[in-house]
Structure formats: structure tokens, C-alpha cells
């Protein structure tokens, strides 16, 4: 459901993705998710109505803490996940996605 809401937000705001990956066909486990997080400076994670933010350049959490936020119950990277520049957005939050339009 959150993937459809994210796609709707992107379309509504005329934002496109350079690359789209079907999470049901191409799974990203713990190692892949942590590698993706290591490639950015900021991670913004939607958890229900709350946002959890990590500034990896200043205060990097342990891999276990980061993985507990990045991974869903299946042990794979939560979807949707969008990388814009040096920020990784995980899960859907309209508040966080508004940053994509800035």
C-alpha cells in the first residue's frame, strides 16, 4: 500500500525515478540495505506517522540499530526506498517526500 501511495505522490508532483526495482522480485537483505545506507549521508525512515532520521556523517548508529529500522519483518529492505543525492528515504511519509520536491 505504501508503494502505491509513494508512486501516487511522485506522479502528482511530476517526479520521476531514474531506476525502479520491483522489491518482490529483487530482494535486498541486511547486507545490501546496510551497504545502501553507507553510501549516503542521511537516512530518513517513516515508521507509522513518525520519522526517524540518521545523520550518518555526524553520528553513525551501529549496524544493528540501523538494520532494525531499514529492514521489514521479512528481513529485506522496507519498501518503498528512494535515494535522492546523499539522502535515503525508507517507507512512505508525505512529510518526508515533500523534501524530494525541494
C-alpha positions as CSV (number, residue, x, y, z in Angstrom):
1,X,0.0,0.0,0.0
2,X,2.8,2.5,0.9
3,X,4.4,1.8,-2.5
4,X,1.2,2.9,-4.3
5,X,0.9,6.0,-2.2
6,X,4.6,6.8,-2.9
7,X,4.1,6.3,-6.6
8,X,1.0,8.5,-6.5
9,X,2.9,11.3,-4.7
10,X,5.7,11.1,-7.3
11,X,3.3,11.3,-10.2
12,X,1.2,14.1,-8.6
13,X,4.4,16.1,-8.2
14,X,5.8,15.3,-11.6
15,X,8.8,13.5,-10.1
16,X,10.3,10.5,-11.8
17,X,12.7,7.8,-10.9
18,X,15.8,7.1,-12.8
19,X,15.6,3.4,-11.8
20,X,12.7,1.4,-10.4
21,X,13.2,-2.0,-8.8
22,X,10.4,-4.4,-8.0
23,X,11.0,-5.3,-4.4
24,X,9.1,-8.5,-4.7
25,X,11.4,-9.7,-7.4
26,X,14.7,-8.2,-6.4
27,X,15.2,-8.5,-2.7
28,X,17.7,-6.5,-0.7
29,X,18.7,-8.2,2.6
30,X,20.6,-6.9,5.6
31,X,24.0,-6.6,3.8
32,X,22.5,-4.9,0.8
33,X,20.4,-2.5,2.9
34,X,23.4,-1.5,5.1
35,X,25.6,-1.0,2.0
36,X,23.0,1.3,0.5
37,X,22.8,3.2,3.8
38,X,26.6,3.5,3.9
39,X,26.5,5.2,0.5
40,X,24.5,8.2,1.8
41,X,25.0,10.9,4.5
42,X,21.4,10.9,5.7
43,X,18.7,8.3,6.2
44,X,15.0,9.2,6.7
45,X,12.8,6.4,7.8
46,X,9.0,6.5,8.0
47,X,7.7,4.5,11.0
48,X,3.9,4.9,11.1
49,X,3.4,8.7,11.5
50,X,6.8,9.2,12.9
51,X,10.1,10.0,11.1
52,X,13.4,8.6,12.3
53,X,16.4,10.5,11.0
54,X,20.0,9.4,11.0
55,X,22.9,11.8,10.1
56,X,25.4,9.2,9.2
57,X,28.1,11.7,8.6
58,X,28.0,13.0,12.2
59,X,26.6,10.2,14.4
60,X,26.6,6.8,12.8
61,X,24.5,4.2,14.7
62,X,25.5,0.6,15.0
63,X,24.7,-1.7,12.1
64,X,22.1,-3.5,14.3
65,X,20.2,-0.3,15.1
66,X,20.3,0.9,11.5
67,X,19.2,-2.5,10.2
68,X,16.3,-2.6,12.7
69,X,14.9,0.5,11.1
70,X,15.8,-0.4,7.5
71,X,14.5,-4.0,7.4
72,X,10.9,-5.2,7.4
73,X,9.6,-8.4,9.0
74,X,10.9,-10.5,6.1
75,X,14.5,-9.3,6.7
76,X,14.5,-7.3,3.5
77,X,14.8,-3.6,2.9
78,X,11.5,-1.9,3.6
79,X,9.7,-0.5,0.6
80,X,9.4,2.0,-0.8
81,X,13.0,3.2,-0.7
82,X,14.2,6.2,-2.6
83,X,17.6,7.6,-2.8
84,X,18.0,11.3,-3.8
85,X,21.5,12.6,-3.7
86,X,23.0,11.8,-0.4
87,X,19.7,11.0,1.3
88,X,17.9,7.7,1.5
89,X,14.2,7.7,2.3
90,X,12.7,4.4,3.5
91,X,9.0,3.8,3.9
92,X,6.4,6.4,2.8
93,X,5.7,9.6,4.6
94,X,4.2,12.6,2.8
95,X,6.1,14.9,5.1
96,X,9.4,13.2,4.2
97,X,8.6,13.0,0.5
98,X,7.9,16.8,0.4
99,X,11.7,17.1,0.9
100,X,12.0,15.5,-2.6
101,X,10.3,18.5,-4.1
102,X,12.7,21.0,-2.5
